[in-house]
Amino acid sequence: MDIAKYYMYDFNFENKKNIKKNPEKFLIFVKRLLPRWANGIPDSECVAIFKTLKKMNKKKLTLLETGSGASTLAMFLYCALYGGKMYSWDTNASKGSFLRSVISESIGRILDIDVNRVWTFIPFNSTDPNIGIRVLKELNIKADFCFFDSWHTLDQVLLELKEFETVASSKFILAFDDAYYTKKRFNYSYINMLRTKLGLKLLKEPSYNISKPFYVEIENYLKLKYKKVKKIKDYYKQNYKKDIFFEYFSSDRKFMNKMGMEEKKKLKHRFDAFIVG
């Protein structure tokens, strides 16, 4: 029997003491073990999520995310080191199961923490009224943070944001992936990527589907509702230009740029975060 295949992520890492001294280094080590399909955000964005959580200056945070992947590692590591719980909504149940095994064998093992006591994965739509974000209200849970990384349209992001507001603490942080996107209702870039695989003609994006960049629309929305809204000076913007993630997956990203799924000239706003309250 080949025992090794059952422990693919059970490597010998740094000891617990050194991990606590430099958690970001450990986080990236684990992130780089992920296959491409589960490793969708740059290393600098993953670290930015971890560092952004520290700005709450509060123990035992409740963290949410729509979508899952490398961001899940960052959020779980934060909870493992500083306390707290997290909840993820993603319609891909297999992805959640895979990430749970990675976390258990890597972060959970070395830090001696049970992934199931920290992380709840909900394989369903985050905006569903019966099992989406708002169910945390039934559980008397207030959320301090949410990372938005599901269907990248302004309509969907705002729907998720409004759901988050129903369970938000008085002070909270919002973080967004692909915040430079300008797709209002339909994600034509993703649609065209799938059409290309089927050998179909590309669709032209209609003008009515174009909005202002998400980070602009979101900031305007927040400032109309809250007195204190501050854009966070994040780690990503200071480091994305030297992030080897983009070069490592360069072949894949060339196609993404061609389809409009990623735009090199707008990568500065790939990640944006706001603190409210």
Stockholm file with secondary structure:
# STOCKHOLM 1.0

chainA/1-277         MDIAKYYMYDFNFENKKNIKKNPEKFLIFVKRLLPRWANGIPDSECVAIFKTLKKMNKKKLTLLETGSGASTLAMFLYCALYGGKMYSWDTNASKGSFLRSVISESIGRILDIDVNRVWTFIPFNSTDPNIGIRVLKELNIKADFCFFDSWHTLDQVLLELKEFETVASSKFILAFDDAYYTKKRFNYSYINMLRTKLGLKLLKEPSYNISKPFYVEIENYLKLKYKKVKKIKDYYKQNYKKDIFFEYFSSDRKFMNKMGMEEKKKLKHRFDAFIVG
#=GR chainA/1-277 SS CCGGGGCTTCCCCCCHHHHHHCHHHHHHHHHTTSCGGGCCSCHHHHHHHHHHHHTTCCSSEEEEEESCSHHHHHHHHHHHHHCEEEEEECSCHHHHHHHHHHHIIIIIHHHTCCHHHHEEEECSCTTCTTTSTTHHHHTTCCEEEEEECSSCSHHHHHHHHHHHHTTEEEEEEEEEESTTCCBSSCCHHHHHHHHHHTTCCCCCCCGGGBCSCHHHHHHHHHHHHCSCEEECCCHHHHHGGGCHHHHHTHHHHHHHHHHTSCCGGGGGGSEEEEEEC
#=GC SS_cons         CCGGGGCTTCCCCCCHHHHHHCHHHHHHHHHTTSCGGGCCSCHHHHHHHHHHHHTTCCSSEEEEEESCSHHHHHHHHHHHHHCEEEEEECSCHHHHHHHHHHHIIIIIHHHTCCHHHHEEEECSCTTCTTTSTTHHHHTTCCEEEEEECSSCSHHHHHHHHHHHHTTEEEEEEEEEESTTCCBSSCCHHHHHHHHHHTTCCCCCCCGGGBCSCHHHHHHHHHHHHCSCEEECCCHHHHHGGGCHHHHHTHHHHHHHHHHTSCCGGGGGGSEEEEEEC
//
